[in-house]
Each structure stands twice: as structure tokens, then as C-alpha cells.
Amino acid sequence: MRALGTDDPLPRLMVVLWLAINGVSAAAAQTAGPAGEFAGAPEIRAQLTARQYTTLSAEIAGRIDRIATRTGERFAKGDVLVVFDCAIQRAQVARAQAVLTQGEKTYAMNQRLVQLRSMGQLELEVAAAEVEKGKADLAAANAAAGKCQIAAPFAGVTVEQKAREFQYATPGQALLDILDDRALEVELIAPSRWLGWLKPGSTFQMHIDETDRDYPARVTRLGGRVDPVSQSIKVIGEITAAAPELMAGMSGRASMTPPQ
């Protein structure tokens, strides 16, 4: 029988078979590190995500007149970020307003005629219906004109500009990616067996690779279900210290110590 060296594949095969028999995959053994993230080690990978983020899209078809923000620029809630050419929509508002004014004057005149018994009640009710119709048309025109500008739904920063000024946009076309970088969350995947002690309010340390610093954090909520394949659950937390240098997308290691 030949001697087995350290580079011989046979010992490796025996180790893999032993791990398989004991319910641990070879892939997990290679990627989890010496202790293994899912073998009771208190340190797992995590990343920072924005609590609020969205893609602003065009609601109407038209030419983009102005984009008031560029990638990396900050804005306040309510700031107008995109403006469309809406000459047609403004004309429709003016027309609807004129029709409503005409209907209101006709109704007022018909009221006077009814009082003088020169007109029947039916004609007055028809005039009143025309006024209500004019109000509805004006409201619809104002709603359409309101889509000519896109305001920021929250304060934040522009992540990506997907359209350019003077470009013709279609309904549903993505224009800007924005996020609120002031409210960041920590997302990580924890073993489901930790649910015996991991609860909202549990504290942990978060080491960010990009800054090479540790930050105190706490668990805010747990995922709604356990993944039966990986036997893991999503955990959401937050940094509890002031850290303006942090940005969405940074990652690191979360150190969680089970209670004694």
C-alpha cells in the first residue's frame, strides 16, 4: 500500500464524504471559513442598503425640457427634478377653465330666468350638470398638467441619470435612480437556528470594510420566512451611531454574540 501524502486526493475525498454524511455540504465547508458562518460562528457578512430608494419614471409622453439634478447631487424633498415640455397640457387647462366659466355664467343666468318664471326647472338642472361636467374636465386637465413635473418624494441623492434633456420620453421610461442615503439599513443572512436568541433589539457590531471601522448596531426586524433550503433568515438592522461617512452598498462583517 502506498503512503498518503498531504497532496494526495484520497484524504480530501474522505473529508468530503464525512461532511456529506454529517449533513454539511462540501461547498459550505469551502466558503464559510475555518469556523463556518452557518456552524455557530458569531460573525457573518452584511451590507448597507438605503431604506428609501426608487426609480423615477415618466408618466406622460413628451420632450424633457430640464433635468435639475445630476449623478451624485443632493436634493430636498419636494424639489422639482424633471420638467417636461407641456404646452399642450397647459392649453387644455386653459380651455377647460374657459368652458367652466361659460357654464357657471349660463347657470347663473338660468337661475334668474327660473325666478322670473321664464324658464323651466329642467333647463336649470341641465345647466347645473354642465357646470359639474366643466369642473370634472378642469380637474382632469390639471391632473394631466401636474405630471409635467416630477418632484422628489424624499430628500436624498441622485444615483444614476438614465435620460437626457431634450430627449423624448415615453410613459414608464426610467429617468432617474434616487435614494435616501441618510437612512441606511444593515442587511444580513443569519442561520435560522439563531432565532432562539436573535430578536428585534439585539445588539451587534458592524465592521465596514470600506472605512475599516466598527460601528454599533441593533436588529430592527426579522424576515417574514425561513428559507428551507439554506435554513437561513434575512435580518434587518441599523447603525445606532452617527456615521455620515457611510454609503449604501458598503459591506462588512456583523459580529453577533449569543446571550449566555
C-alpha positions in Angstrom: 0.0 0.0 0.0 1.4 3.4 -1.0 1.8 6.1 1.6 -0.6 9.0 1.6 0.9 12.5 1.4 -0.6 15.8 2.2 -1.3 16.5 -1.5 -2.9 13.1 -2.1 -6.6 13.5 -3.2 -7.7 10.5 -1.2 -7.7 12.2 2.2 -9.7 15.1 0.7 -12.3 12.7 -0.6 -12.6 11.1 2.8 -13.2 14.5 4.4 -15.9 15.5 1.8 -17.7 12.1 2.4 -17.6 12.7 6.1 -19.1 16.2 5.8 -21.8 14.8 3.5 -22.7 12.1 6.0 -23.0 14.7 8.8 -25.3 17.0 6.8 -22.8 19.6 5.7 -22.1 20.3 2.0 -18.6 20.5 0.6 -19.3 23.9 -0.9 -20.3 25.3 2.5 -17.1 23.9 4.0 -15.0 25.7 1.4 -16.8 29.1 1.5 -17.7 29.5 5.2 -14.1 29.9 6.5 -12.5 28.0 9.3 -15.4 28.2 11.7 -18.2 28.4 9.1 -20.8 31.1 9.1 -23.6 28.5 9.5 -21.7 26.4 12.0 -22.4 28.7 15.0 -19.8 31.4 14.3 -21.0 34.8 15.5 -19.6 36.7 12.5 -21.4 36.9 9.1 -21.2 39.1 6.0 -23.6 42.1 5.8 -24.2 45.1 3.6 -25.7 48.6 3.9 -28.8 49.4 1.9 -30.9 52.5 1.6 -34.3 52.4 3.4 -35.9 54.5 0.7 -34.9 54.2 -3.0 -36.8 54.3 -6.2 -36.6 54.9 -9.9 -38.4 58.0 -11.2 -40.2 57.3 -14.4 -42.1 59.4 -17.0 -45.9 59.4 -16.6 -46.6 61.2 -19.9 -45.1 61.2 -23.4 -43.2 64.3 -24.2 -39.8 66.1 -24.5 -37.7 66.6 -21.5 -37.1 70.3 -21.0 -34.9 70.2 -17.9 -33.3 67.7 -15.5 -32.4 69.6 -12.3 -30.1 67.0 -10.8 -27.1 65.0 -11.8 -25.4 61.9 -10.5 -24.1 62.5 -7.0 -26.0 65.7 -6.4 -28.3 66.1 -3.3 -31.8 67.4 -3.3 -34.5 68.2 -0.8 -38.0 66.6 -0.5 -40.3 68.4 -3.0 -37.6 69.7 -5.2 -38.5 69.6 -8.9 -36.1 67.2 -10.6 -37.5 66.8 -14.1 -39.6 69.2 -16.2 -41.4 68.2 -19.5 -42.5 70.4 -22.4 -46.2 70.7 -21.6 -47.6 73.4 -24.0 -50.5 71.1 -25.0 -51.4 70.3 -21.4 -51.4 74.0 -20.4 -53.6 74.8 -23.3 -56.0 72.0 -22.2 -56.2 73.5 -18.8 -57.0 77.0 -20.2 -59.7 75.5 -22.4 -61.3 73.6 -19.5 -61.2 76.7 -17.4 -62.9 78.7 -20.1 -65.6 76.1 -20.6 -66.3 76.0 -16.8 -66.6 79.8 -16.6 -69.1 79.8 -19.5 -71.1 77.0 -17.8 -71.2 78.9 -14.5 -72.4 82.1 -16.1 -75.1 80.2 -18.0 -76.2 78.5 -14.8 -76.4 81.9 -13.0 -78.5 83.4 -15.8 -80.8 80.4 -15.9 -81.3 80.7 -12.1 -82.5 84.3 -12.7 -84.8 83.2 -15.5 -86.4 80.5 -13.3 -87.1 83.1 -10.6 -88.8 85.2 -13.3 -90.7 82.1 -14.4 -89.2 82.5 -17.9 -87.5 79.0 -17.8 -88.4 75.6 -16.5 -86.7 73.7 -13.8 -85.4 71.1 -16.3 -83.3 73.6 -18.2 -81.8 74.8 -14.9 -80.8 71.3 -13.9 -79.2 70.7 -17.3 -77.2 73.9 -16.8 -76.1 72.7 -13.3 -75.0 69.4 -14.8 -72.9 71.3 -17.4 -71.1 73.1 -14.5 -70.3 69.9 -12.8 -69.0 68.4 -16.1 -66.8 71.5 -16.6 -65.4 71.1 -13.1 -64.5 67.5 -13.8 -62.9 68.4 -17.1 -60.8 71.1 -15.4 -59.7 68.6 -12.7 -58.6 66.1 -15.3 -56.7 68.8 -17.3 -54.9 69.9 -14.1 -54.1 66.3 -13.2 -52.5 65.8 -16.7 -50.6 69.1 -16.4 -49.4 68.0 -12.9 -47.5 65.2 -14.5 -45.3 67.7 -16.4 -43.0 68.0 -13.4 -41.5 65.2 -11.2 -40.8 66.3 -7.7 -38.5 64.4 -5.2 -40.6 62.1 -3.0 -37.9 62.4 -0.3 -34.6 64.1 0.4 -31.6 62.2 -0.9 -29.1 61.9 -3.7 -29.2 61.0 -7.4 -27.6 57.6 -8.0 -27.9 57.4 -11.8 -29.3 59.7 -14.6 -30.9 57.5 -17.2 -32.3 60.2 -19.5 -31.0 63.5 -21.0 -32.5 66.9 -21.6 -34.3 67.4 -25.0 -34.8 63.6 -25.2 -38.4 62.4 -26.0 -39.7 60.2 -23.1 -42.5 57.7 -23.2 -44.8 56.7 -20.3 -43.0 54.3 -18.0 -39.5 55.2 -19.2 -36.9 55.3 -16.3 -35.4 58.7 -15.8 -33.6 58.9 -12.5 -32.4 56.5 -9.8 -32.5 58.1 -6.4 -32.1 57.1 -2.8 -32.1 58.4 0.7 -28.6 58.0 1.9 -29.3 59.4 5.4 -31.4 56.4 6.4 -29.4 53.3 5.9 -30.1 49.7 7.0 -27.9 46.7 7.6 -29.0 43.6 5.7 -27.6 40.1 6.5 -28.5 36.5 6.3 -28.4 34.6 9.6 -28.8 30.9 10.3 -32.4 30.1 11.2 -31.3 28.3 14.4 -30.3 31.7 15.8 -34.0 32.5 16.1 -33.8 31.0 19.6 -32.0 34.1 20.8 -31.9 36.6 17.9 -34.7 39.1 18.3 -35.5 42.7 17.4 -33.5 44.9 19.7 -30.5 42.5 19.8 -27.2 44.5 19.5 -24.2 43.6 17.4 -21.0 45.2 16.0 -20.7 46.0 12.3 -17.3 46.3 10.7 -17.3 48.2 7.4 -14.6 47.1 5.0 -14.5 50.4 3.1 -13.9 52.5 6.3 -12.1 49.8 8.3 -14.1 50.8 11.3 -16.5 49.2 13.7 -20.0 50.6 14.3 -22.6 49.7 17.0 -25.8 48.4 15.5 -29.0 46.7 16.5 -31.6 44.4 14.9 -34.8 46.2 13.9 -36.8 43.4 12.3 -36.5 39.8 11.0 -37.6 38.4 7.6 -41.0 37.0 7.2 -40.0 33.5 6.5 -37.2 31.0 6.8 -35.5 29.7 3.6 -36.0 25.9 4.0 -33.1 25.1 1.6 -30.3 27.1 3.3 -32.1 27.2 6.7 -31.4 30.9 6.9 -33.4 34.1 7.5 -33.0 37.7 6.4 -32.2 40.1 9.3 -32.5 43.9 9.1 -30.7 46.2 11.4 -29.5 49.8 11.7 -26.3 51.6 12.7 -27.0 53.3 16.1 -24.1 55.8 16.0 -23.8 58.9 13.8 -21.8 57.9 10.8 -22.2 60.4 7.9 -19.3 58.7 6.0 -21.3 55.5 5.4 -22.9 55.0 2.0 -25.4 52.5 0.6 -23.6 49.5 -0.9 -20.8 49.3 1.6 -20.3 45.9 3.1 -18.5 44.2 6.0 -18.9 41.8 8.9 -21.6 41.7 11.5 -20.4 40.2 14.9 -23.2 38.8 16.9 -22.7 37.2 20.3 -25.4 34.8 21.6 -26.5 35.6 25.1 -25.1 33.3 27.9 
